[in-house]
Amino acid sequence: MPTWLVTGGAGFIGGNFVLEARQRGLARIINLDALTYAGNRDTLTALEEDADHVFVHGDIGDRALVAKLLDEHAVDAVINFAAESHVDRSIDGPAAFIQTNVVGTLALLEACRDHWKALPAEKAKAFRFLHVSTDEVYGSLGDTGYFTEDTPFAPNSPYSASKAASDHLVRAFHHTYGLPVLTTNCSNNYGPFQFPEKLIPLMIQKLVKGEPLPVYGDGSNIRDWLYVGDHCAAIRDVLAGGRVGETYNVGGDAERRNIEVVHALCDAIDARRPRADGQSRRVQISFVKDRPGHDQRYAIDASKLKRELGWAPTVSFEQGLALTIDWYLGNEAWVGKILDGSYRLERIGTQG
């Protein structure tokens, strides 16, 4: 069984990836996470007794720690999910995004390069560094067209600029040093364990509480929605069969306007928990001032991934939304601990 170092493996996408990988018995996981506000150990509760999941509380920017983990555990692949990822937070405080997404990724790449160079020939040939990125590096689309792997970068927020920089560093380490890298750029993810500041989990919480639903602008911004389980499957496929040095776009084939997503959430919660006054929860929608530099449309062309590796999304947006809503309604205690920060007091100091 191979050993994978997964960074950011207590976050939303990383946590789902780790849980699925261990449930499938695909690899021994060394899980490195700094446990900032969006990463938490409660996501990994199911793995507490799993001897093949080793959690380490630490930062990807700590080269000595990363080098120690790579060497001691004879790591065969690194999957880098670690990132600051919320656009609004990047507008309010861009420095943290540069520190983690750029400086941290650079330190991680340097440690992995040195580890890879010291490996025996066969192990070095099989080693992989897979970098998980976003479609936001490409900027904003008009009414037509799709992002392909050849779309020029045109990031419009501090977050997307920091991810674009990290993508460039990964590419440069391949072309300069020969490090065997892979990059994935995905569309908007949703599903279990997502920190409730992103659109879908945020709206679910406000719908349940009867609070106003803040929708930026007129709600016409379009995103391509990807269920997190489908994204994890794509990452596994790229890790197993992707061509070294290549980038693969991952999309859900599910473009929706933000207001359509909110309407679907309102109707789904109404069906599960009707309001006492019998009104539709759409009355809770409140249009608010648009955020600065808000990209109008994202849409992914994932044909390269489909053609080369046979991947395709298996969960429709309607199916994924139902699964996500039911998960959040069934895990309100988890959400409450996330929102009040109590999970940090209980779990942040624990290391595996």
N, C-alpha and C positions, 0 to 999 in steps of 0.2 A: 504494500500500500504506500503510495507516495505521501510526502509531507508538504503541505502548503502553508506558507505564511500569508495570512489574510489580514490586511490593515484596515482599520475602520470596521471591524467585524462585529461590533456591538451597536452599530447604527442601523438604519432602516434597510437599505439594500444589502449591505454587508451582512447584517444579522440574518436576513432571510436566506442569503447564499450559504452561510455557515450552517444554519439549521438543516437546509436541504442536503448539503454535501455530507453531513454526518448521518442524517437519516438514510441516505443511500449508500453509506459506507465507502465513499469515493476516495477519501484521503484523511490522513491525520492532520488536524488543523492547529496551527499556532496562531492564536487570535490576538493581535496587537491593537489596542484602542486607547486613546487618551481620555475617554469618558468625559467629553465636553457635554454641554447641555443636551445634545441630540443623541448621544450614545449612552446606553445603559445596560447593566448586567441582567436586568429582569427579562430582556429580550431572549437571553440565553439560558433561562431557567431549566429548560428541558435537557440541557447538556451538563448539568452540574455533576452528575455521576459518571460522565463519559470520560474514560481515561485517554481517549484519542482526541480530546479537545482541551487544549491548554490555553487558558486566558492570561494575558500579560497586560497590565495597566502601564502604558507608556506611549511615547510620542514618536512618530515616524522621523522627526527631526533629530532624534537622539541616535547618532550614527554608531556609537559604541554599543548601545543596547541592541540595535538592529543587527549589527555585525555578530554579536554574541548569539542572538537567536538563530541567525542563518547558519552559523557554524555548529553550534551545539545540537541543533535539531536536523542537520543535514537537509536543509530545505531544497525541494525540487522545483518549486514554483512560487512566485509572489503574485498575489492578486491585490491590487491597490484600490480600495474603496475610500480610504481616508481623505476627507475633504470637508471644508466649510462649504455649505451648499445653498443657503437661503438668500435669494436676491435682495430682499428688503433689508436683511441684516448687513449685506455687503454695501448697501447704499449708506447706511448709518455708520458703519465702521469697517472700511475696506482693509485696514492693516492686518487684521486677523486672517483674512482670506489670502493675502499675499504670503503671510508667514506659513500657514499650513499648506496651501495649494501649490505654492511656488517653491519657497525655501525648504519646506518639509519634503516635497517630492524630489527636489534636487538631492537632499541628504540621503533619502531612501535609494535613489538611483545610484549614488556613489557607493553606498554600502553593498548594494546588489552587484554592481560591476566588479568590485573587488572580490566578493565571494565567488562569483561566476568565473573569474579569471584563475582562481586557485583550484577550481574543480578538476578532477580527472577528465580526460577528453570525452568519454561517453556521457558522463554526468553533465558536462558543460554543454554538450550538443542537445541534451533533452531539457535543460533549464529554460524556464520562461518567466518573463516579467509582464503581467497583464495589467494595463492601466485602464481604469473605468472612468469615462468622461461623459460629457453632455452634448446635446445638440445645440445648446445655447452658444457654443463657440462660433457657430456659423452666422449668428446675427438674426435678422428678421426677414421673413419671406413676404412677398406680395400675395395677391389673391390666388396665384397659380404657382406651380413648380414645387420641387422637393429638394431637401438637402441630400447630397450624395457625398461620398468620401472625398471627392475632388472639389467640393464647394469651398471657396476661399474663406478663411476665418475673418469675421467682422464682429467681434464681441461688443456688446453695448452696455454692460453693467460691470462693476468691479468683480463680481463673482465670475461671470463668463470670461472676462479678461484674464483672471487668475487661472482658470481651467485651460484656456487657450495656451497660456504660457507653460503650464505643466505638460500639455500635449506636445508642444514644441520641444521641451526638454527630453521627453521620452523618445521622440523621433531622433533627436540629435545624439542621444546615447547609443542608439542603434547604428546610425551612420558614422559616428566618430569612433566608437569603441567596439562595435559589433555586438553589443548586448542584445540578446534575442527577445525583443519586445513585441507586444500586441496591444492595440488600443481599441476600445469600444466607445462609441458615442451614442448615447441613448436618448430617447424622448422622455416625456414626463412620466415618472413611475407613480403607482399608487398600490395600496394593499395593506396588509397587517403590519403593525409595529412602526408606522410612519409617525414622526413627531408631529403633534397637532398644531403646526404653524402653516403647513402646506394646505392648498385649497381644499382637497377632499376631506381629510380628517378635521380640519378647522371648521368647515361647514357642518359636519356631522355633530360636533360638540355644541355648536351654537344652535343648531336645529333642535337638539334634545333639550337644551336649556331655555328655549324660547327667546333667544337673543337675536338682535338684528344680524343679518347676513351681509357683511360688507363686500361689495363687488366693485372692482376697479373700473372706472370709466363707464362705458355703456355695456360692458360684458361681452364685447365682440371679439376680444382676443382669442385666438385659436391655438390649441395645443393638440399634439398627437399623444394619446394616452396609452401607456404600456403597463400591463399588470406585472407586478414584481416577480411573480413566479416564472413568467415567460422571459423576463430579463435574465433571471438567474440561469435558466436553461440556455440562453444565448451565450452567456459568459462561459459556461461549461463547454459548449460546442467550440467556441473560439479557442479556449485554452487547449482543448484536445486536438483540434485540427486546423486552426488558423495558420495562415502563412506568416512566417516571422517578418516583422517590420511593417505589416499591413494594419490598416484601420478598417473596422467593420461598424457600420451604422446599425442601430437596433431600434426599430419602431413598432408600434402596436397596430398600425393601420386603422386608427380610431381617432380621426380629427373631430374635435368638438369645440364649439365656442364656450367660453367660460360660463356664460349665462345658461347654456344648455345643460352643462354639468350641474350647476346649482339647481336648475329646475328638476332634473332627474333625481337629485338628492332629496329635494323637498317632497316629491311625489312618493319616493321609496320610504322615507321616514313616516309620512302620512299613513301609508298602508300598514306600517308596523306599529306605530304609536300615534293614533289620531289625536289632534289637539282637542282640548276640553271644549272649546267653543265651536268645533266642527269646521273651522276655516282651514283652507289650504295653507301650508307653511310658506308658500310663495309670498304671502303678505309680509314675511319677515325680511325680504330682500331690501337692501338699502344700497343704492349706488353711491360710491365715494370717489373723491378726487383720484385720478389715475396716478400711478407711481412714475417717477422720472425715468425716461428712457425705456418705457414698457414696450417690448417687442410685440408686434402685431400677430405674427403667425409663425409656428414651427410645424414642419411636416417632414417625415423621414422617408427616404427611399432605402429600404433594407434589402434590395434585390441581390446585392453582392453576397450578403450573409445567407440568404435563401438559396442562391445558386451554388455557392461553393460548399456550404456546410449543411444544407438541407433543413435549416431552422425556419420556423414560421410561428407566429403567435397562435396559441391554442385557446386562449380565454378571450371571449368577446368583451367589449366594454360593458355591456349590460350584465353579463355574467360576473365580471370582475368587480363591478360596482356593488352588486348584491352580496358577493362574498366579503367585500371590504366593510360594507355597512353592518352586516351581521357580526363580523369579527369585533368591530368597535363597540357595538351595542352589547356584546357578550363579554367584553373586557373593560368595563368602565372603571374597575379598580386600578388596572394598569394605567389607563389614561389619567386618572386622578393623581396617581403618584408621579407621573411624568410632569403634569402641570404644576403641582405644588413643590416639586423638587425633592420630595421625601426619599425617592429611590436613591438619590446621591448619598444621603446620610447613611443609608443602610448598606450600599453595595460598592461605592466607589473605591474604598480602600482595600477591597478583597482581591487578591491575586491568585491565579491558579499556578 
